[in-house]
């Protein structure tokens, strides 16, 4: 007999909300406050290089190498602006500090129009909700200022868990908190490997949110795909009873 669904785990970034402006625009806005006039395109490209370098050399915020989310992001920002010929160490530290804290502000994030309705619909079906996200510990404050935090029973971020998706261990931590078998849990996310494949590898019902029809993997059954979160409640309803 199939185990009834009891919990829904959620990815956050690009699933429930997204960064409102481009990194280049946001970084340049902060640099302008410090008296610098930089090109958003140049800063965006520099950020891409710095982000890839840090992600490769210090995965999951460098937790196993003595870093944390704040020091990791400070390093990314400093490297980004260093590539754009900003060399003053004190100025780099100020900009990095301000940007790290700026991203806790609601105006920097845009909640997708279907997010709150989907969360409310899931709760009304009697399901409990939680977050499993590759994010730093600012996530709780971001969800709070975006008026989403109250929907969730618990949050697991990769910084605090010490492990990141697609590592199955982060889902194991979530299952322990849920206190039910994996077959009674669903997971919603926008990344094919980190969300869909990783959750399904431990027996969770993984759903892939593909808002822009960019995933062309033929091995994803149509009933596991969501073009919008509006489609989710009806899919979950079938697994509750």
MOZIZI-V542989 format. One record per residue. N is the residue number from 1. RES is the residue in one small letter. OMEGA is omega in radians with two decimals (999 if undefined). NEAR is the number of other C-alpha atoms within 12 Angstrom. Layout:
BEGIN
n=N res=RES omega=OMEGA near=NEAR
n=N res=RES omega=OMEGA near=NEAR
END
This chain:
BEGIN
n=1 res=x omega=-3.09 near=6
n=2 res=x omega=3.13 near=13
n=3 res=x omega=3.13 near=20
n=4 res=x omega=-3.14 near=23
n=5 res=x omega=-3.13 near=32
n=6 res=x omega=-3.06 near=32
n=7 res=x omega=2.99 near=41
n=8 res=x omega=3.07 near=50
n=9 res=x omega=-3.04 near=45
n=10 res=x omega=2.79 near=49
n=11 res=x omega=-3.10 near=44
n=12 res=x omega=-3.02 near=41
n=13 res=x omega=-3.12 near=31
n=14 res=x omega=2.99 near=29
n=15 res=x omega=3.11 near=38
n=16 res=x omega=3.14 near=37
n=17 res=x omega=3.12 near=30
n=18 res=x omega=3.05 near=26
n=19 res=x omega=-3.00 near=27
n=20 res=x omega=3.14 near=20
n=21 res=x omega=3.13 near=18
n=22 res=x omega=3.09 near=21
n=23 res=x omega=3.14 near=31
n=24 res=x omega=3.13 near=29
n=25 res=x omega=-3.10 near=25
n=26 res=x omega=3.13 near=32
n=27 res=x omega=3.13 near=41
n=28 res=x omega=3.11 near=32
n=29 res=x omega=3.11 near=25
n=30 res=x omega=3.11 near=31
n=31 res=x omega=3.13 near=33
n=32 res=x omega=3.09 near=18
n=33 res=x omega=3.13 near=17
n=34 res=x omega=3.09 near=22
n=35 res=x omega=-3.13 near=13
n=36 res=x omega=3.10 near=23
n=37 res=x omega=-3.06 near=20
n=38 res=x omega=3.13 near=28
n=39 res=x omega=3.10 near=22
n=40 res=x omega=3.14 near=26
n=41 res=x omega=3.12 near=19
n=42 res=x omega=-3.13 near=23
n=43 res=x omega=3.12 near=36
n=44 res=x omega=3.14 near=27
n=45 res=x omega=3.13 near=23
n=46 res=x omega=3.11 near=30
n=47 res=x omega=-3.14 near=34
n=48 res=x omega=3.13 near=23
n=49 res=x omega=-3.12 near=22
n=50 res=x omega=-3.12 near=28
n=51 res=x omega=3.14 near=28
n=52 res=x omega=3.13 near=19
n=53 res=x omega=-3.12 near=22
n=54 res=x omega=-3.14 near=28
n=55 res=x omega=-3.14 near=23
n=56 res=x omega=-3.06 near=13
n=57 res=x omega=-3.10 near=19
n=58 res=x omega=-3.08 near=24
n=59 res=x omega=-3.14 near=28
n=60 res=x omega=3.05 near=37
n=61 res=x omega=3.08 near=37
n=62 res=x omega=-3.07 near=29
n=63 res=x omega=-3.09 near=24
n=64 res=x omega=-3.12 near=20
n=65 res=x omega=3.05 near=16
n=66 res=x omega=3.08 near=16
n=67 res=x omega=2.96 near=22
n=68 res=x omega=-3.06 near=26
n=69 res=x omega=-3.10 near=33
n=70 res=x omega=-3.12 near=28
n=71 res=x omega=3.11 near=25
n=72 res=x omega=-3.14 near=33
n=73 res=x omega=3.08 near=37
n=74 res=x omega=3.11 near=30
n=75 res=x omega=3.11 near=33
n=76 res=x omega=-3.12 near=39
n=77 res=x omega=3.12 near=43
n=78 res=x omega=3.13 near=37
n=79 res=x omega=3.12 near=32
n=80 res=x omega=-3.09 near=39
n=81 res=x omega=3.05 near=40
n=82 res=x omega=3.09 near=26
n=83 res=x omega=3.14 near=22
n=84 res=x omega=3.00 near=30
n=85 res=x omega=2.99 near=20
n=86 res=x omega=-2.98 near=25
n=87 res=x omega=-3.09 near=17
n=88 res=x omega=-3.08 near=17
n=89 res=x omega=-3.13 near=18
n=90 res=x omega=3.13 near=13
n=91 res=x omega=3.11 near=24
n=92 res=x omega=3.13 near=30
n=93 res=x omega=-3.14 near=28
n=94 res=x omega=3.14 near=21
n=95 res=x omega=-3.11 near=37
n=96 res=x omega=3.12 near=33
n=97 res=x omega=-3.10 near=25
n=98 res=x omega=-3.13 near=26
n=99 res=x omega=3.12 near=32
n=100 res=x omega=-3.12 near=30
n=101 res=x omega=3.13 near=23
n=102 res=x omega=-3.06 near=22
n=103 res=x omega=2.97 near=34
n=104 res=x omega=-3.10 near=23
n=105 res=x omega=-3.08 near=24
n=106 res=x omega=-3.08 near=23
n=107 res=x omega=3.12 near=18
n=108 res=x omega=-3.08 near=27
n=109 res=x omega=3.09 near=31
n=110 res=x omega=3.10 near=28
n=111 res=x omega=3.14 near=27
n=112 res=x omega=-3.06 near=25
n=113 res=x omega=-3.09 near=16
n=114 res=x omega=-3.00 near=24
n=115 res=x omega=-3.05 near=34
n=116 res=x omega=3.13 near=25
n=117 res=x omega=3.14 near=22
n=118 res=x omega=3.12 near=31
n=119 res=x omega=3.13 near=39
n=120 res=x omega=3.14 near=23
n=121 res=x omega=3.12 near=26
n=122 res=x omega=3.12 near=35
n=123 res=x omega=-3.13 near=24
n=124 res=x omega=3.06 near=16
n=125 res=x omega=3.14 near=25
n=126 res=x omega=-3.13 near=20
n=127 res=x omega=3.02 near=31
n=128 res=x omega=-3.03 near=32
n=129 res=x omega=3.10 near=37
n=130 res=x omega=-3.10 near=38
n=131 res=x omega=2.94 near=43
n=132 res=x omega=-2.95 near=49
n=133 res=x omega=2.96 near=45
n=134 res=x omega=-3.03 near=37
n=135 res=x omega=3.07 near=34
n=136 res=x omega=-2.99 near=36
n=137 res=x omega=3.02 near=28
n=138 res=x omega=-2.99 near=28
n=139 res=x omega=-3.13 near=35
n=140 res=x omega=3.14 near=31
n=141 res=x omega=3.12 near=23
n=142 res=x omega=3.11 near=34
n=143 res=x omega=3.14 near=37
n=144 res=x omega=-3.08 near=20
n=145 res=x omega=3.09 near=21
n=146 res=x omega=3.07 near=29
n=147 res=x omega=3.10 near=22
n=148 res=x omega=-2.97 near=33
n=149 res=x omega=-3.03 near=24
n=150 res=x omega=-3.13 near=23
n=151 res=x omega=-2.92 near=30
n=152 res=x omega=3.09 near=30
n=153 res=x omega=3.08 near=23
n=154 res=x omega=3.07 near=27
n=155 res=x omega=2.95 near=40
n=156 res=x omega=3.04 near=39
n=157 res=x omega=-3.12 near=33
n=158 res=x omega=3.10 near=37
n=159 res=x omega=-3.08 near=32
n=160 res=x omega=3.13 near=27
n=161 res=x omega=-3.10 near=29
n=162 res=x omega=-3.14 near=29
n=163 res=x omega=-3.04 near=29
n=164 res=x omega=2.96 near=33
n=165 res=x omega=0.26 near=35
n=166 res=x omega=3.09 near=28
n=167 res=x omega=-3.08 near=26
n=168 res=x omega=-3.06 near=28
n=169 res=x omega=3.14 near=22
n=170 res=x omega=3.07 near=32
n=171 res=x omega=3.07 near=47
n=172 res=x omega=3.08 near=30
n=173 res=x omega=3.14 near=30
n=174 res=x omega=3.14 near=38
n=175 res=x omega=3.08 near=32
n=176 res=x omega=3.13 near=17
n=177 res=x omega=3.13 near=24
n=178 res=x omega=3.12 near=32
n=179 res=x omega=3.11 near=16
n=180 res=x omega=3.10 near=23
n=181 res=x omega=3.13 near=24
n=182 res=x omega=-3.13 near=33
n=183 res=x omega=3.11 near=28
n=184 res=x omega=-3.06 near=29
n=185 res=x omega=3.01 near=40
n=186 res=x omega=3.07 near=49
n=187 res=x omega=-3.13 near=49
n=188 res=x omega=3.09 near=51
n=189 res=x omega=-3.04 near=44
n=190 res=x omega=-3.07 near=38
n=191 res=x omega=-3.04 near=32
n=192 res=x omega=-3.09 near=30
n=193 res=x omega=-3.00 near=22
n=194 res=x omega=-3.11 near=29
n=195 res=x omega=-3.01 near=42
n=196 res=x omega=-3.09 near=39
n=197 res=x omega=-3.08 near=30
n=198 res=x omega=-3.14 near=32
n=199 res=x omega=-3.12 near=41
n=200 res=x omega=-3.13 near=30
n=201 res=x omega=3.11 near=23
n=202 res=x omega=3.06 near=28
n=203 res=x omega=3.09 near=23
n=204 res=x omega=3.07 near=34
n=205 res=x omega=-3.12 near=38
n=206 res=x omega=3.03 near=42
n=207 res=x omega=3.13 near=42
n=208 res=x omega=3.07 near=44
n=209 res=x omega=-3.07 near=38
n=210 res=x omega=-3.03 near=28
n=211 res=x omega=-3.02 near=22
n=212 res=x omega=3.07 near=15
n=213 res=x omega=-3.09 near=14
n=214 res=x omega=-3.13 near=15
n=215 res=x omega=-3.09 near=21
n=216 res=x omega=3.12 near=14
n=217 res=x omega=-3.08 near=18
n=218 res=x omega=-3.06 near=10
n=219 res=x omega=3.12 near=14
n=220 res=x omega=3.09 near=21
n=221 res=x omega=-3.09 near=14
n=222 res=x omega=-3.11 near=18
n=223 res=x omega=3.05 near=20
n=224 res=x omega=-3.11 near=32
n=225 res=x omega=3.06 near=35
n=226 res=x omega=3.04 near=33
n=227 res=x omega=3.12 near=24
n=228 res=x omega=3.07 near=30
n=229 res=x omega=3.08 near=35
n=230 res=x omega=-3.11 near=25
n=231 res=x omega=-2.97 near=28
n=232 res=x omega=-3.05 near=35
n=233 res=x omega=-3.13 near=31
n=234 res=x omega=3.09 near=18
n=235 res=x omega=-3.12 near=29
n=236 res=x omega=-3.13 near=37
n=237 res=x omega=-3.13 near=22
n=238 res=x omega=-3.06 near=15
n=239 res=x omega=-3.09 near=25
n=240 res=x omega=-3.02 near=25
n=241 res=x omega=999 near=16
END
